[in-house]
Amino acid sequence: MNRRNKTKVYEAYEQIVDWFDDARTKNLMESEYLNLILNSVPAGGSILDLGCGTGEPIAKFFIDKGFKVTGIDGSKKMIELCKKRFPSETWIVSDMREINLKKQFDVILAWHSFFHLDGESQRNMFKLFASHLKPNGVLAFTSGYDEEEVWSDNNGQELYHASLSTSEYEKILHANSFEILIHKIRDPQCGEATVWVARKIDRKNLK
């Protein structure tokens, strides 16, 4: 079993792009959360999609709603597909842990991507989330439901996943000025995903 891609899972995705694109559920089972985000930020706002994959269905949902998307993925092949499908958006090949875009967005998504980072990398990402998100902006990500590390076989590629505990995610979110809007563990309507949606608190407007 090849587990060499623990720190750079996107290298494994390079080997299975076509399979992943076909296998990725595109029926928008995530719609409850996507619509919540849609209704929580200004119309036509900006989206930073970290680990955007092939751009479908998540980025496509927001593009179709008139949002401007900046997608980040470590897989060059996935970014090539995004550029082909949605040439008017911004697509960047990069490890999400290394970005410094020097701008802020209305929404940050790390959907089915954040959980490919090891625990320490996840802890460090919250400052990056906060620095790239506008006050009152929304962060949405998926995680595991308890502190753990697991590997899963995906068309012959072993993909690494990790999670912190619920209490640690709560603590880190609060420490980085996030208010938790939704936390749902193993949502059966969303492919058993554990979902977090949080809003960045606008400290300047607090009395």
C-alpha angles and dihedrals in degrees: 000000000000111000099158093115098069094121097034107036091165088072088064090049089057087069096051106034097126093044092048093049091053095043098045109106109241101181092102097243082164091066095114090062097037091054091048089054091045091055094045101059136049117283113262092018130153127274128199107199110194111198091011095175112192094340096253133143103350103043090038090056092058095040089054088052092055100260123139112238131205109190126197125192135154091220112091091197092055092049090050089056091049092052091050094049100039109022094166093064130076117257124183132185105222145122104259090226091063104049124119105170095168092224137086131235137206092232136023118196125192096168117169088342108074090064090064090071122090118250098263092048089051091052091052094049095071093072088050090050091051094047093052097044127084119233107278089017121141130242120197125182141151126231142167118275097242139017106287149119120229139169125215132193113239113180091320097318118109108222122200122226131180138179140188122219121275091247092053093050089050092050094048093046092052092045089056094049099260126144113209112233099174135007114174122174118216096342105207090205090057104049093276090296119161104226135199125188117179138169125223107237116235099228093184092065096047114107 
